[in-house]
Amino acid sequence: MAQAILLESVDTLGARGDVVDVASGYLRNFLVPRKLAEPATAGSIAAAQRRRQEVERAAAQQIERAQETATLLRKTVLTISHQAGDDGRLFGSVTAQDVVDAVRQARGLKIDRRRVHLTEPIRTTGTHAVDIEVGDGVLASVKTIVTAG
């Protein structure tokens, strides 16, 4: 048996960065030519551990930044002006792109419109809560006021 460090996730063996025991022929003839793994040496194991720590640290920093952004968005009140009739119904609707534009104008944050969760477009004036996914599993509910304009 030989030890190998996986460079890519392999369904039957493990995730990227794992040190696994495999047959030497499997390592030499299948994993290495396809750049799925490399032979494990003391130096390569240490390098793989450093890479894994760096990835974990970067993921933690990304979650922290997402939480800071979510806190900022929760404090934000968006005002979107849209043409409306006398009864408060909009001519057209306020879409996710309109919310993204309002966030960019209010806070200068770039958000992908696919991260704005509207069950359906806003079609009436008034106050609405809009959920925005800032990061992996981090949601911010933004108070949005739609006015007739």
N, C-alpha and C positions, 0 to 999 in steps of 0.2 A: 504494500500500500504506500502511496505517496501523498504528501500534503500539497494542497493547492489553494491559492487565494482567488476567489471568484472576482472577475472584473465586471461581470454583468450578472444579473439575477438569472438563475437556471432553475426551472420548475422542480426538477427532481433532486436538486442538491441544496440550494439555499439562496440567500440574498447576496447582493453585491457587497464585497468586503469580507465575507465569511471565509474562515479557514476550514476546509473540509478534507476528509480522507477519501481518496479515489484510487482506483487501480492505475498503475503507472502507464499502462498502454492507453487507457481512456484519456488520461491527462495529455500524453504525448501525441496521440493520433486524432483526438476529437476536440478537446477543450482549448489547447494552445493554438492550433491552426485557425480556429474560428474566433480567436481572441476573447474567449469566454473566461479564461483563467490563466494564471501564471504559476510556475512552481514556487512553493513556499520556502523561503530561506529566512534566516533570523532578521536580516535587514529588510526584506520585503514584508514580513509580518509587522515589524515596527512601523514601516511606512504606511501600511494599510490601516493600522490603528490610529496613526496621526491623521490620515485622511478622514476616517470615520469620525474622529473627534471634531475636526474642522467642519464637517457636514452637520453634525449635531449642534455645534455652536452657531453656525449660520442659520439653522432652522429655528433655534431658540431666539436669535436676534430678530428674525423675520416675524415670529409670533409676537414678540414684544412691540415691534413697530406697528403691527396690525392692531394690537390692543390700544396703543397710543392714538392711532388714527381713528379707531372706533370711538374712543372717549371724546375726541375732538368733534366727530360727526354727531354724537349724541347731544352735544351742546349747541349744535347748529340748528337754526330755524331757516328753512328755505322759503322764499316768497316767489311764486311763479305767477306771472300775469298772463292771462289768456282771454281771448274774446268769448263772451258769454251772453246769453239771453237774459231777459228780465227774471225768469224763474230760476236762475242759477245754474242752468245746464250749459255746458261749454259747447262752442261750435268746434267740433273736433274733439281732441282729448290730450291730456298730458301723458306723455310716454316716458319710458325709461331714459331715452336720450335727452329729453327735456330736464329730467332730474339730474343727469350727469352734467349737463351744461350749467345748471344752477349751482351744483356743488363746485364745479371748476371756477365759476365766477365768485362764489362766496368765500371759498377756502383755498382755491388754487390747487386742489387735489385732482389727479387724473384717475378716474375710475372707469373700468370697462362697463359698458351698458348691460352686458349679460350678467353682471354681478348685482344689478338692481332688481329686487324681487317685487314685482307688481303682479298680483293675481289677475288683474285686468287694468287697462288704462284708466286714469282718473277722468271722469266725465262731468263732475260737478264742482262748484266752488266750495270753499270751506277748508277745514283743517283735516289733513290725512297723515297717517303714519306710513312711511316707506322704509322697508328693510333693505339695507345695503350690505352685501357680503364683502368685508374688507380683506380677510385672509381665510386660511383654511379653518372653517368652523367659527370664525369671529364675525358676528353680525352686529350691525349698528342700526337702531331705529331712528330715523330722521323725521322730525316734525316738518311737514310741508304745508304751507298755506297757499291755496290756489285762489287768486282774486280775479275779478272781472276787469279786463283792461282794454 
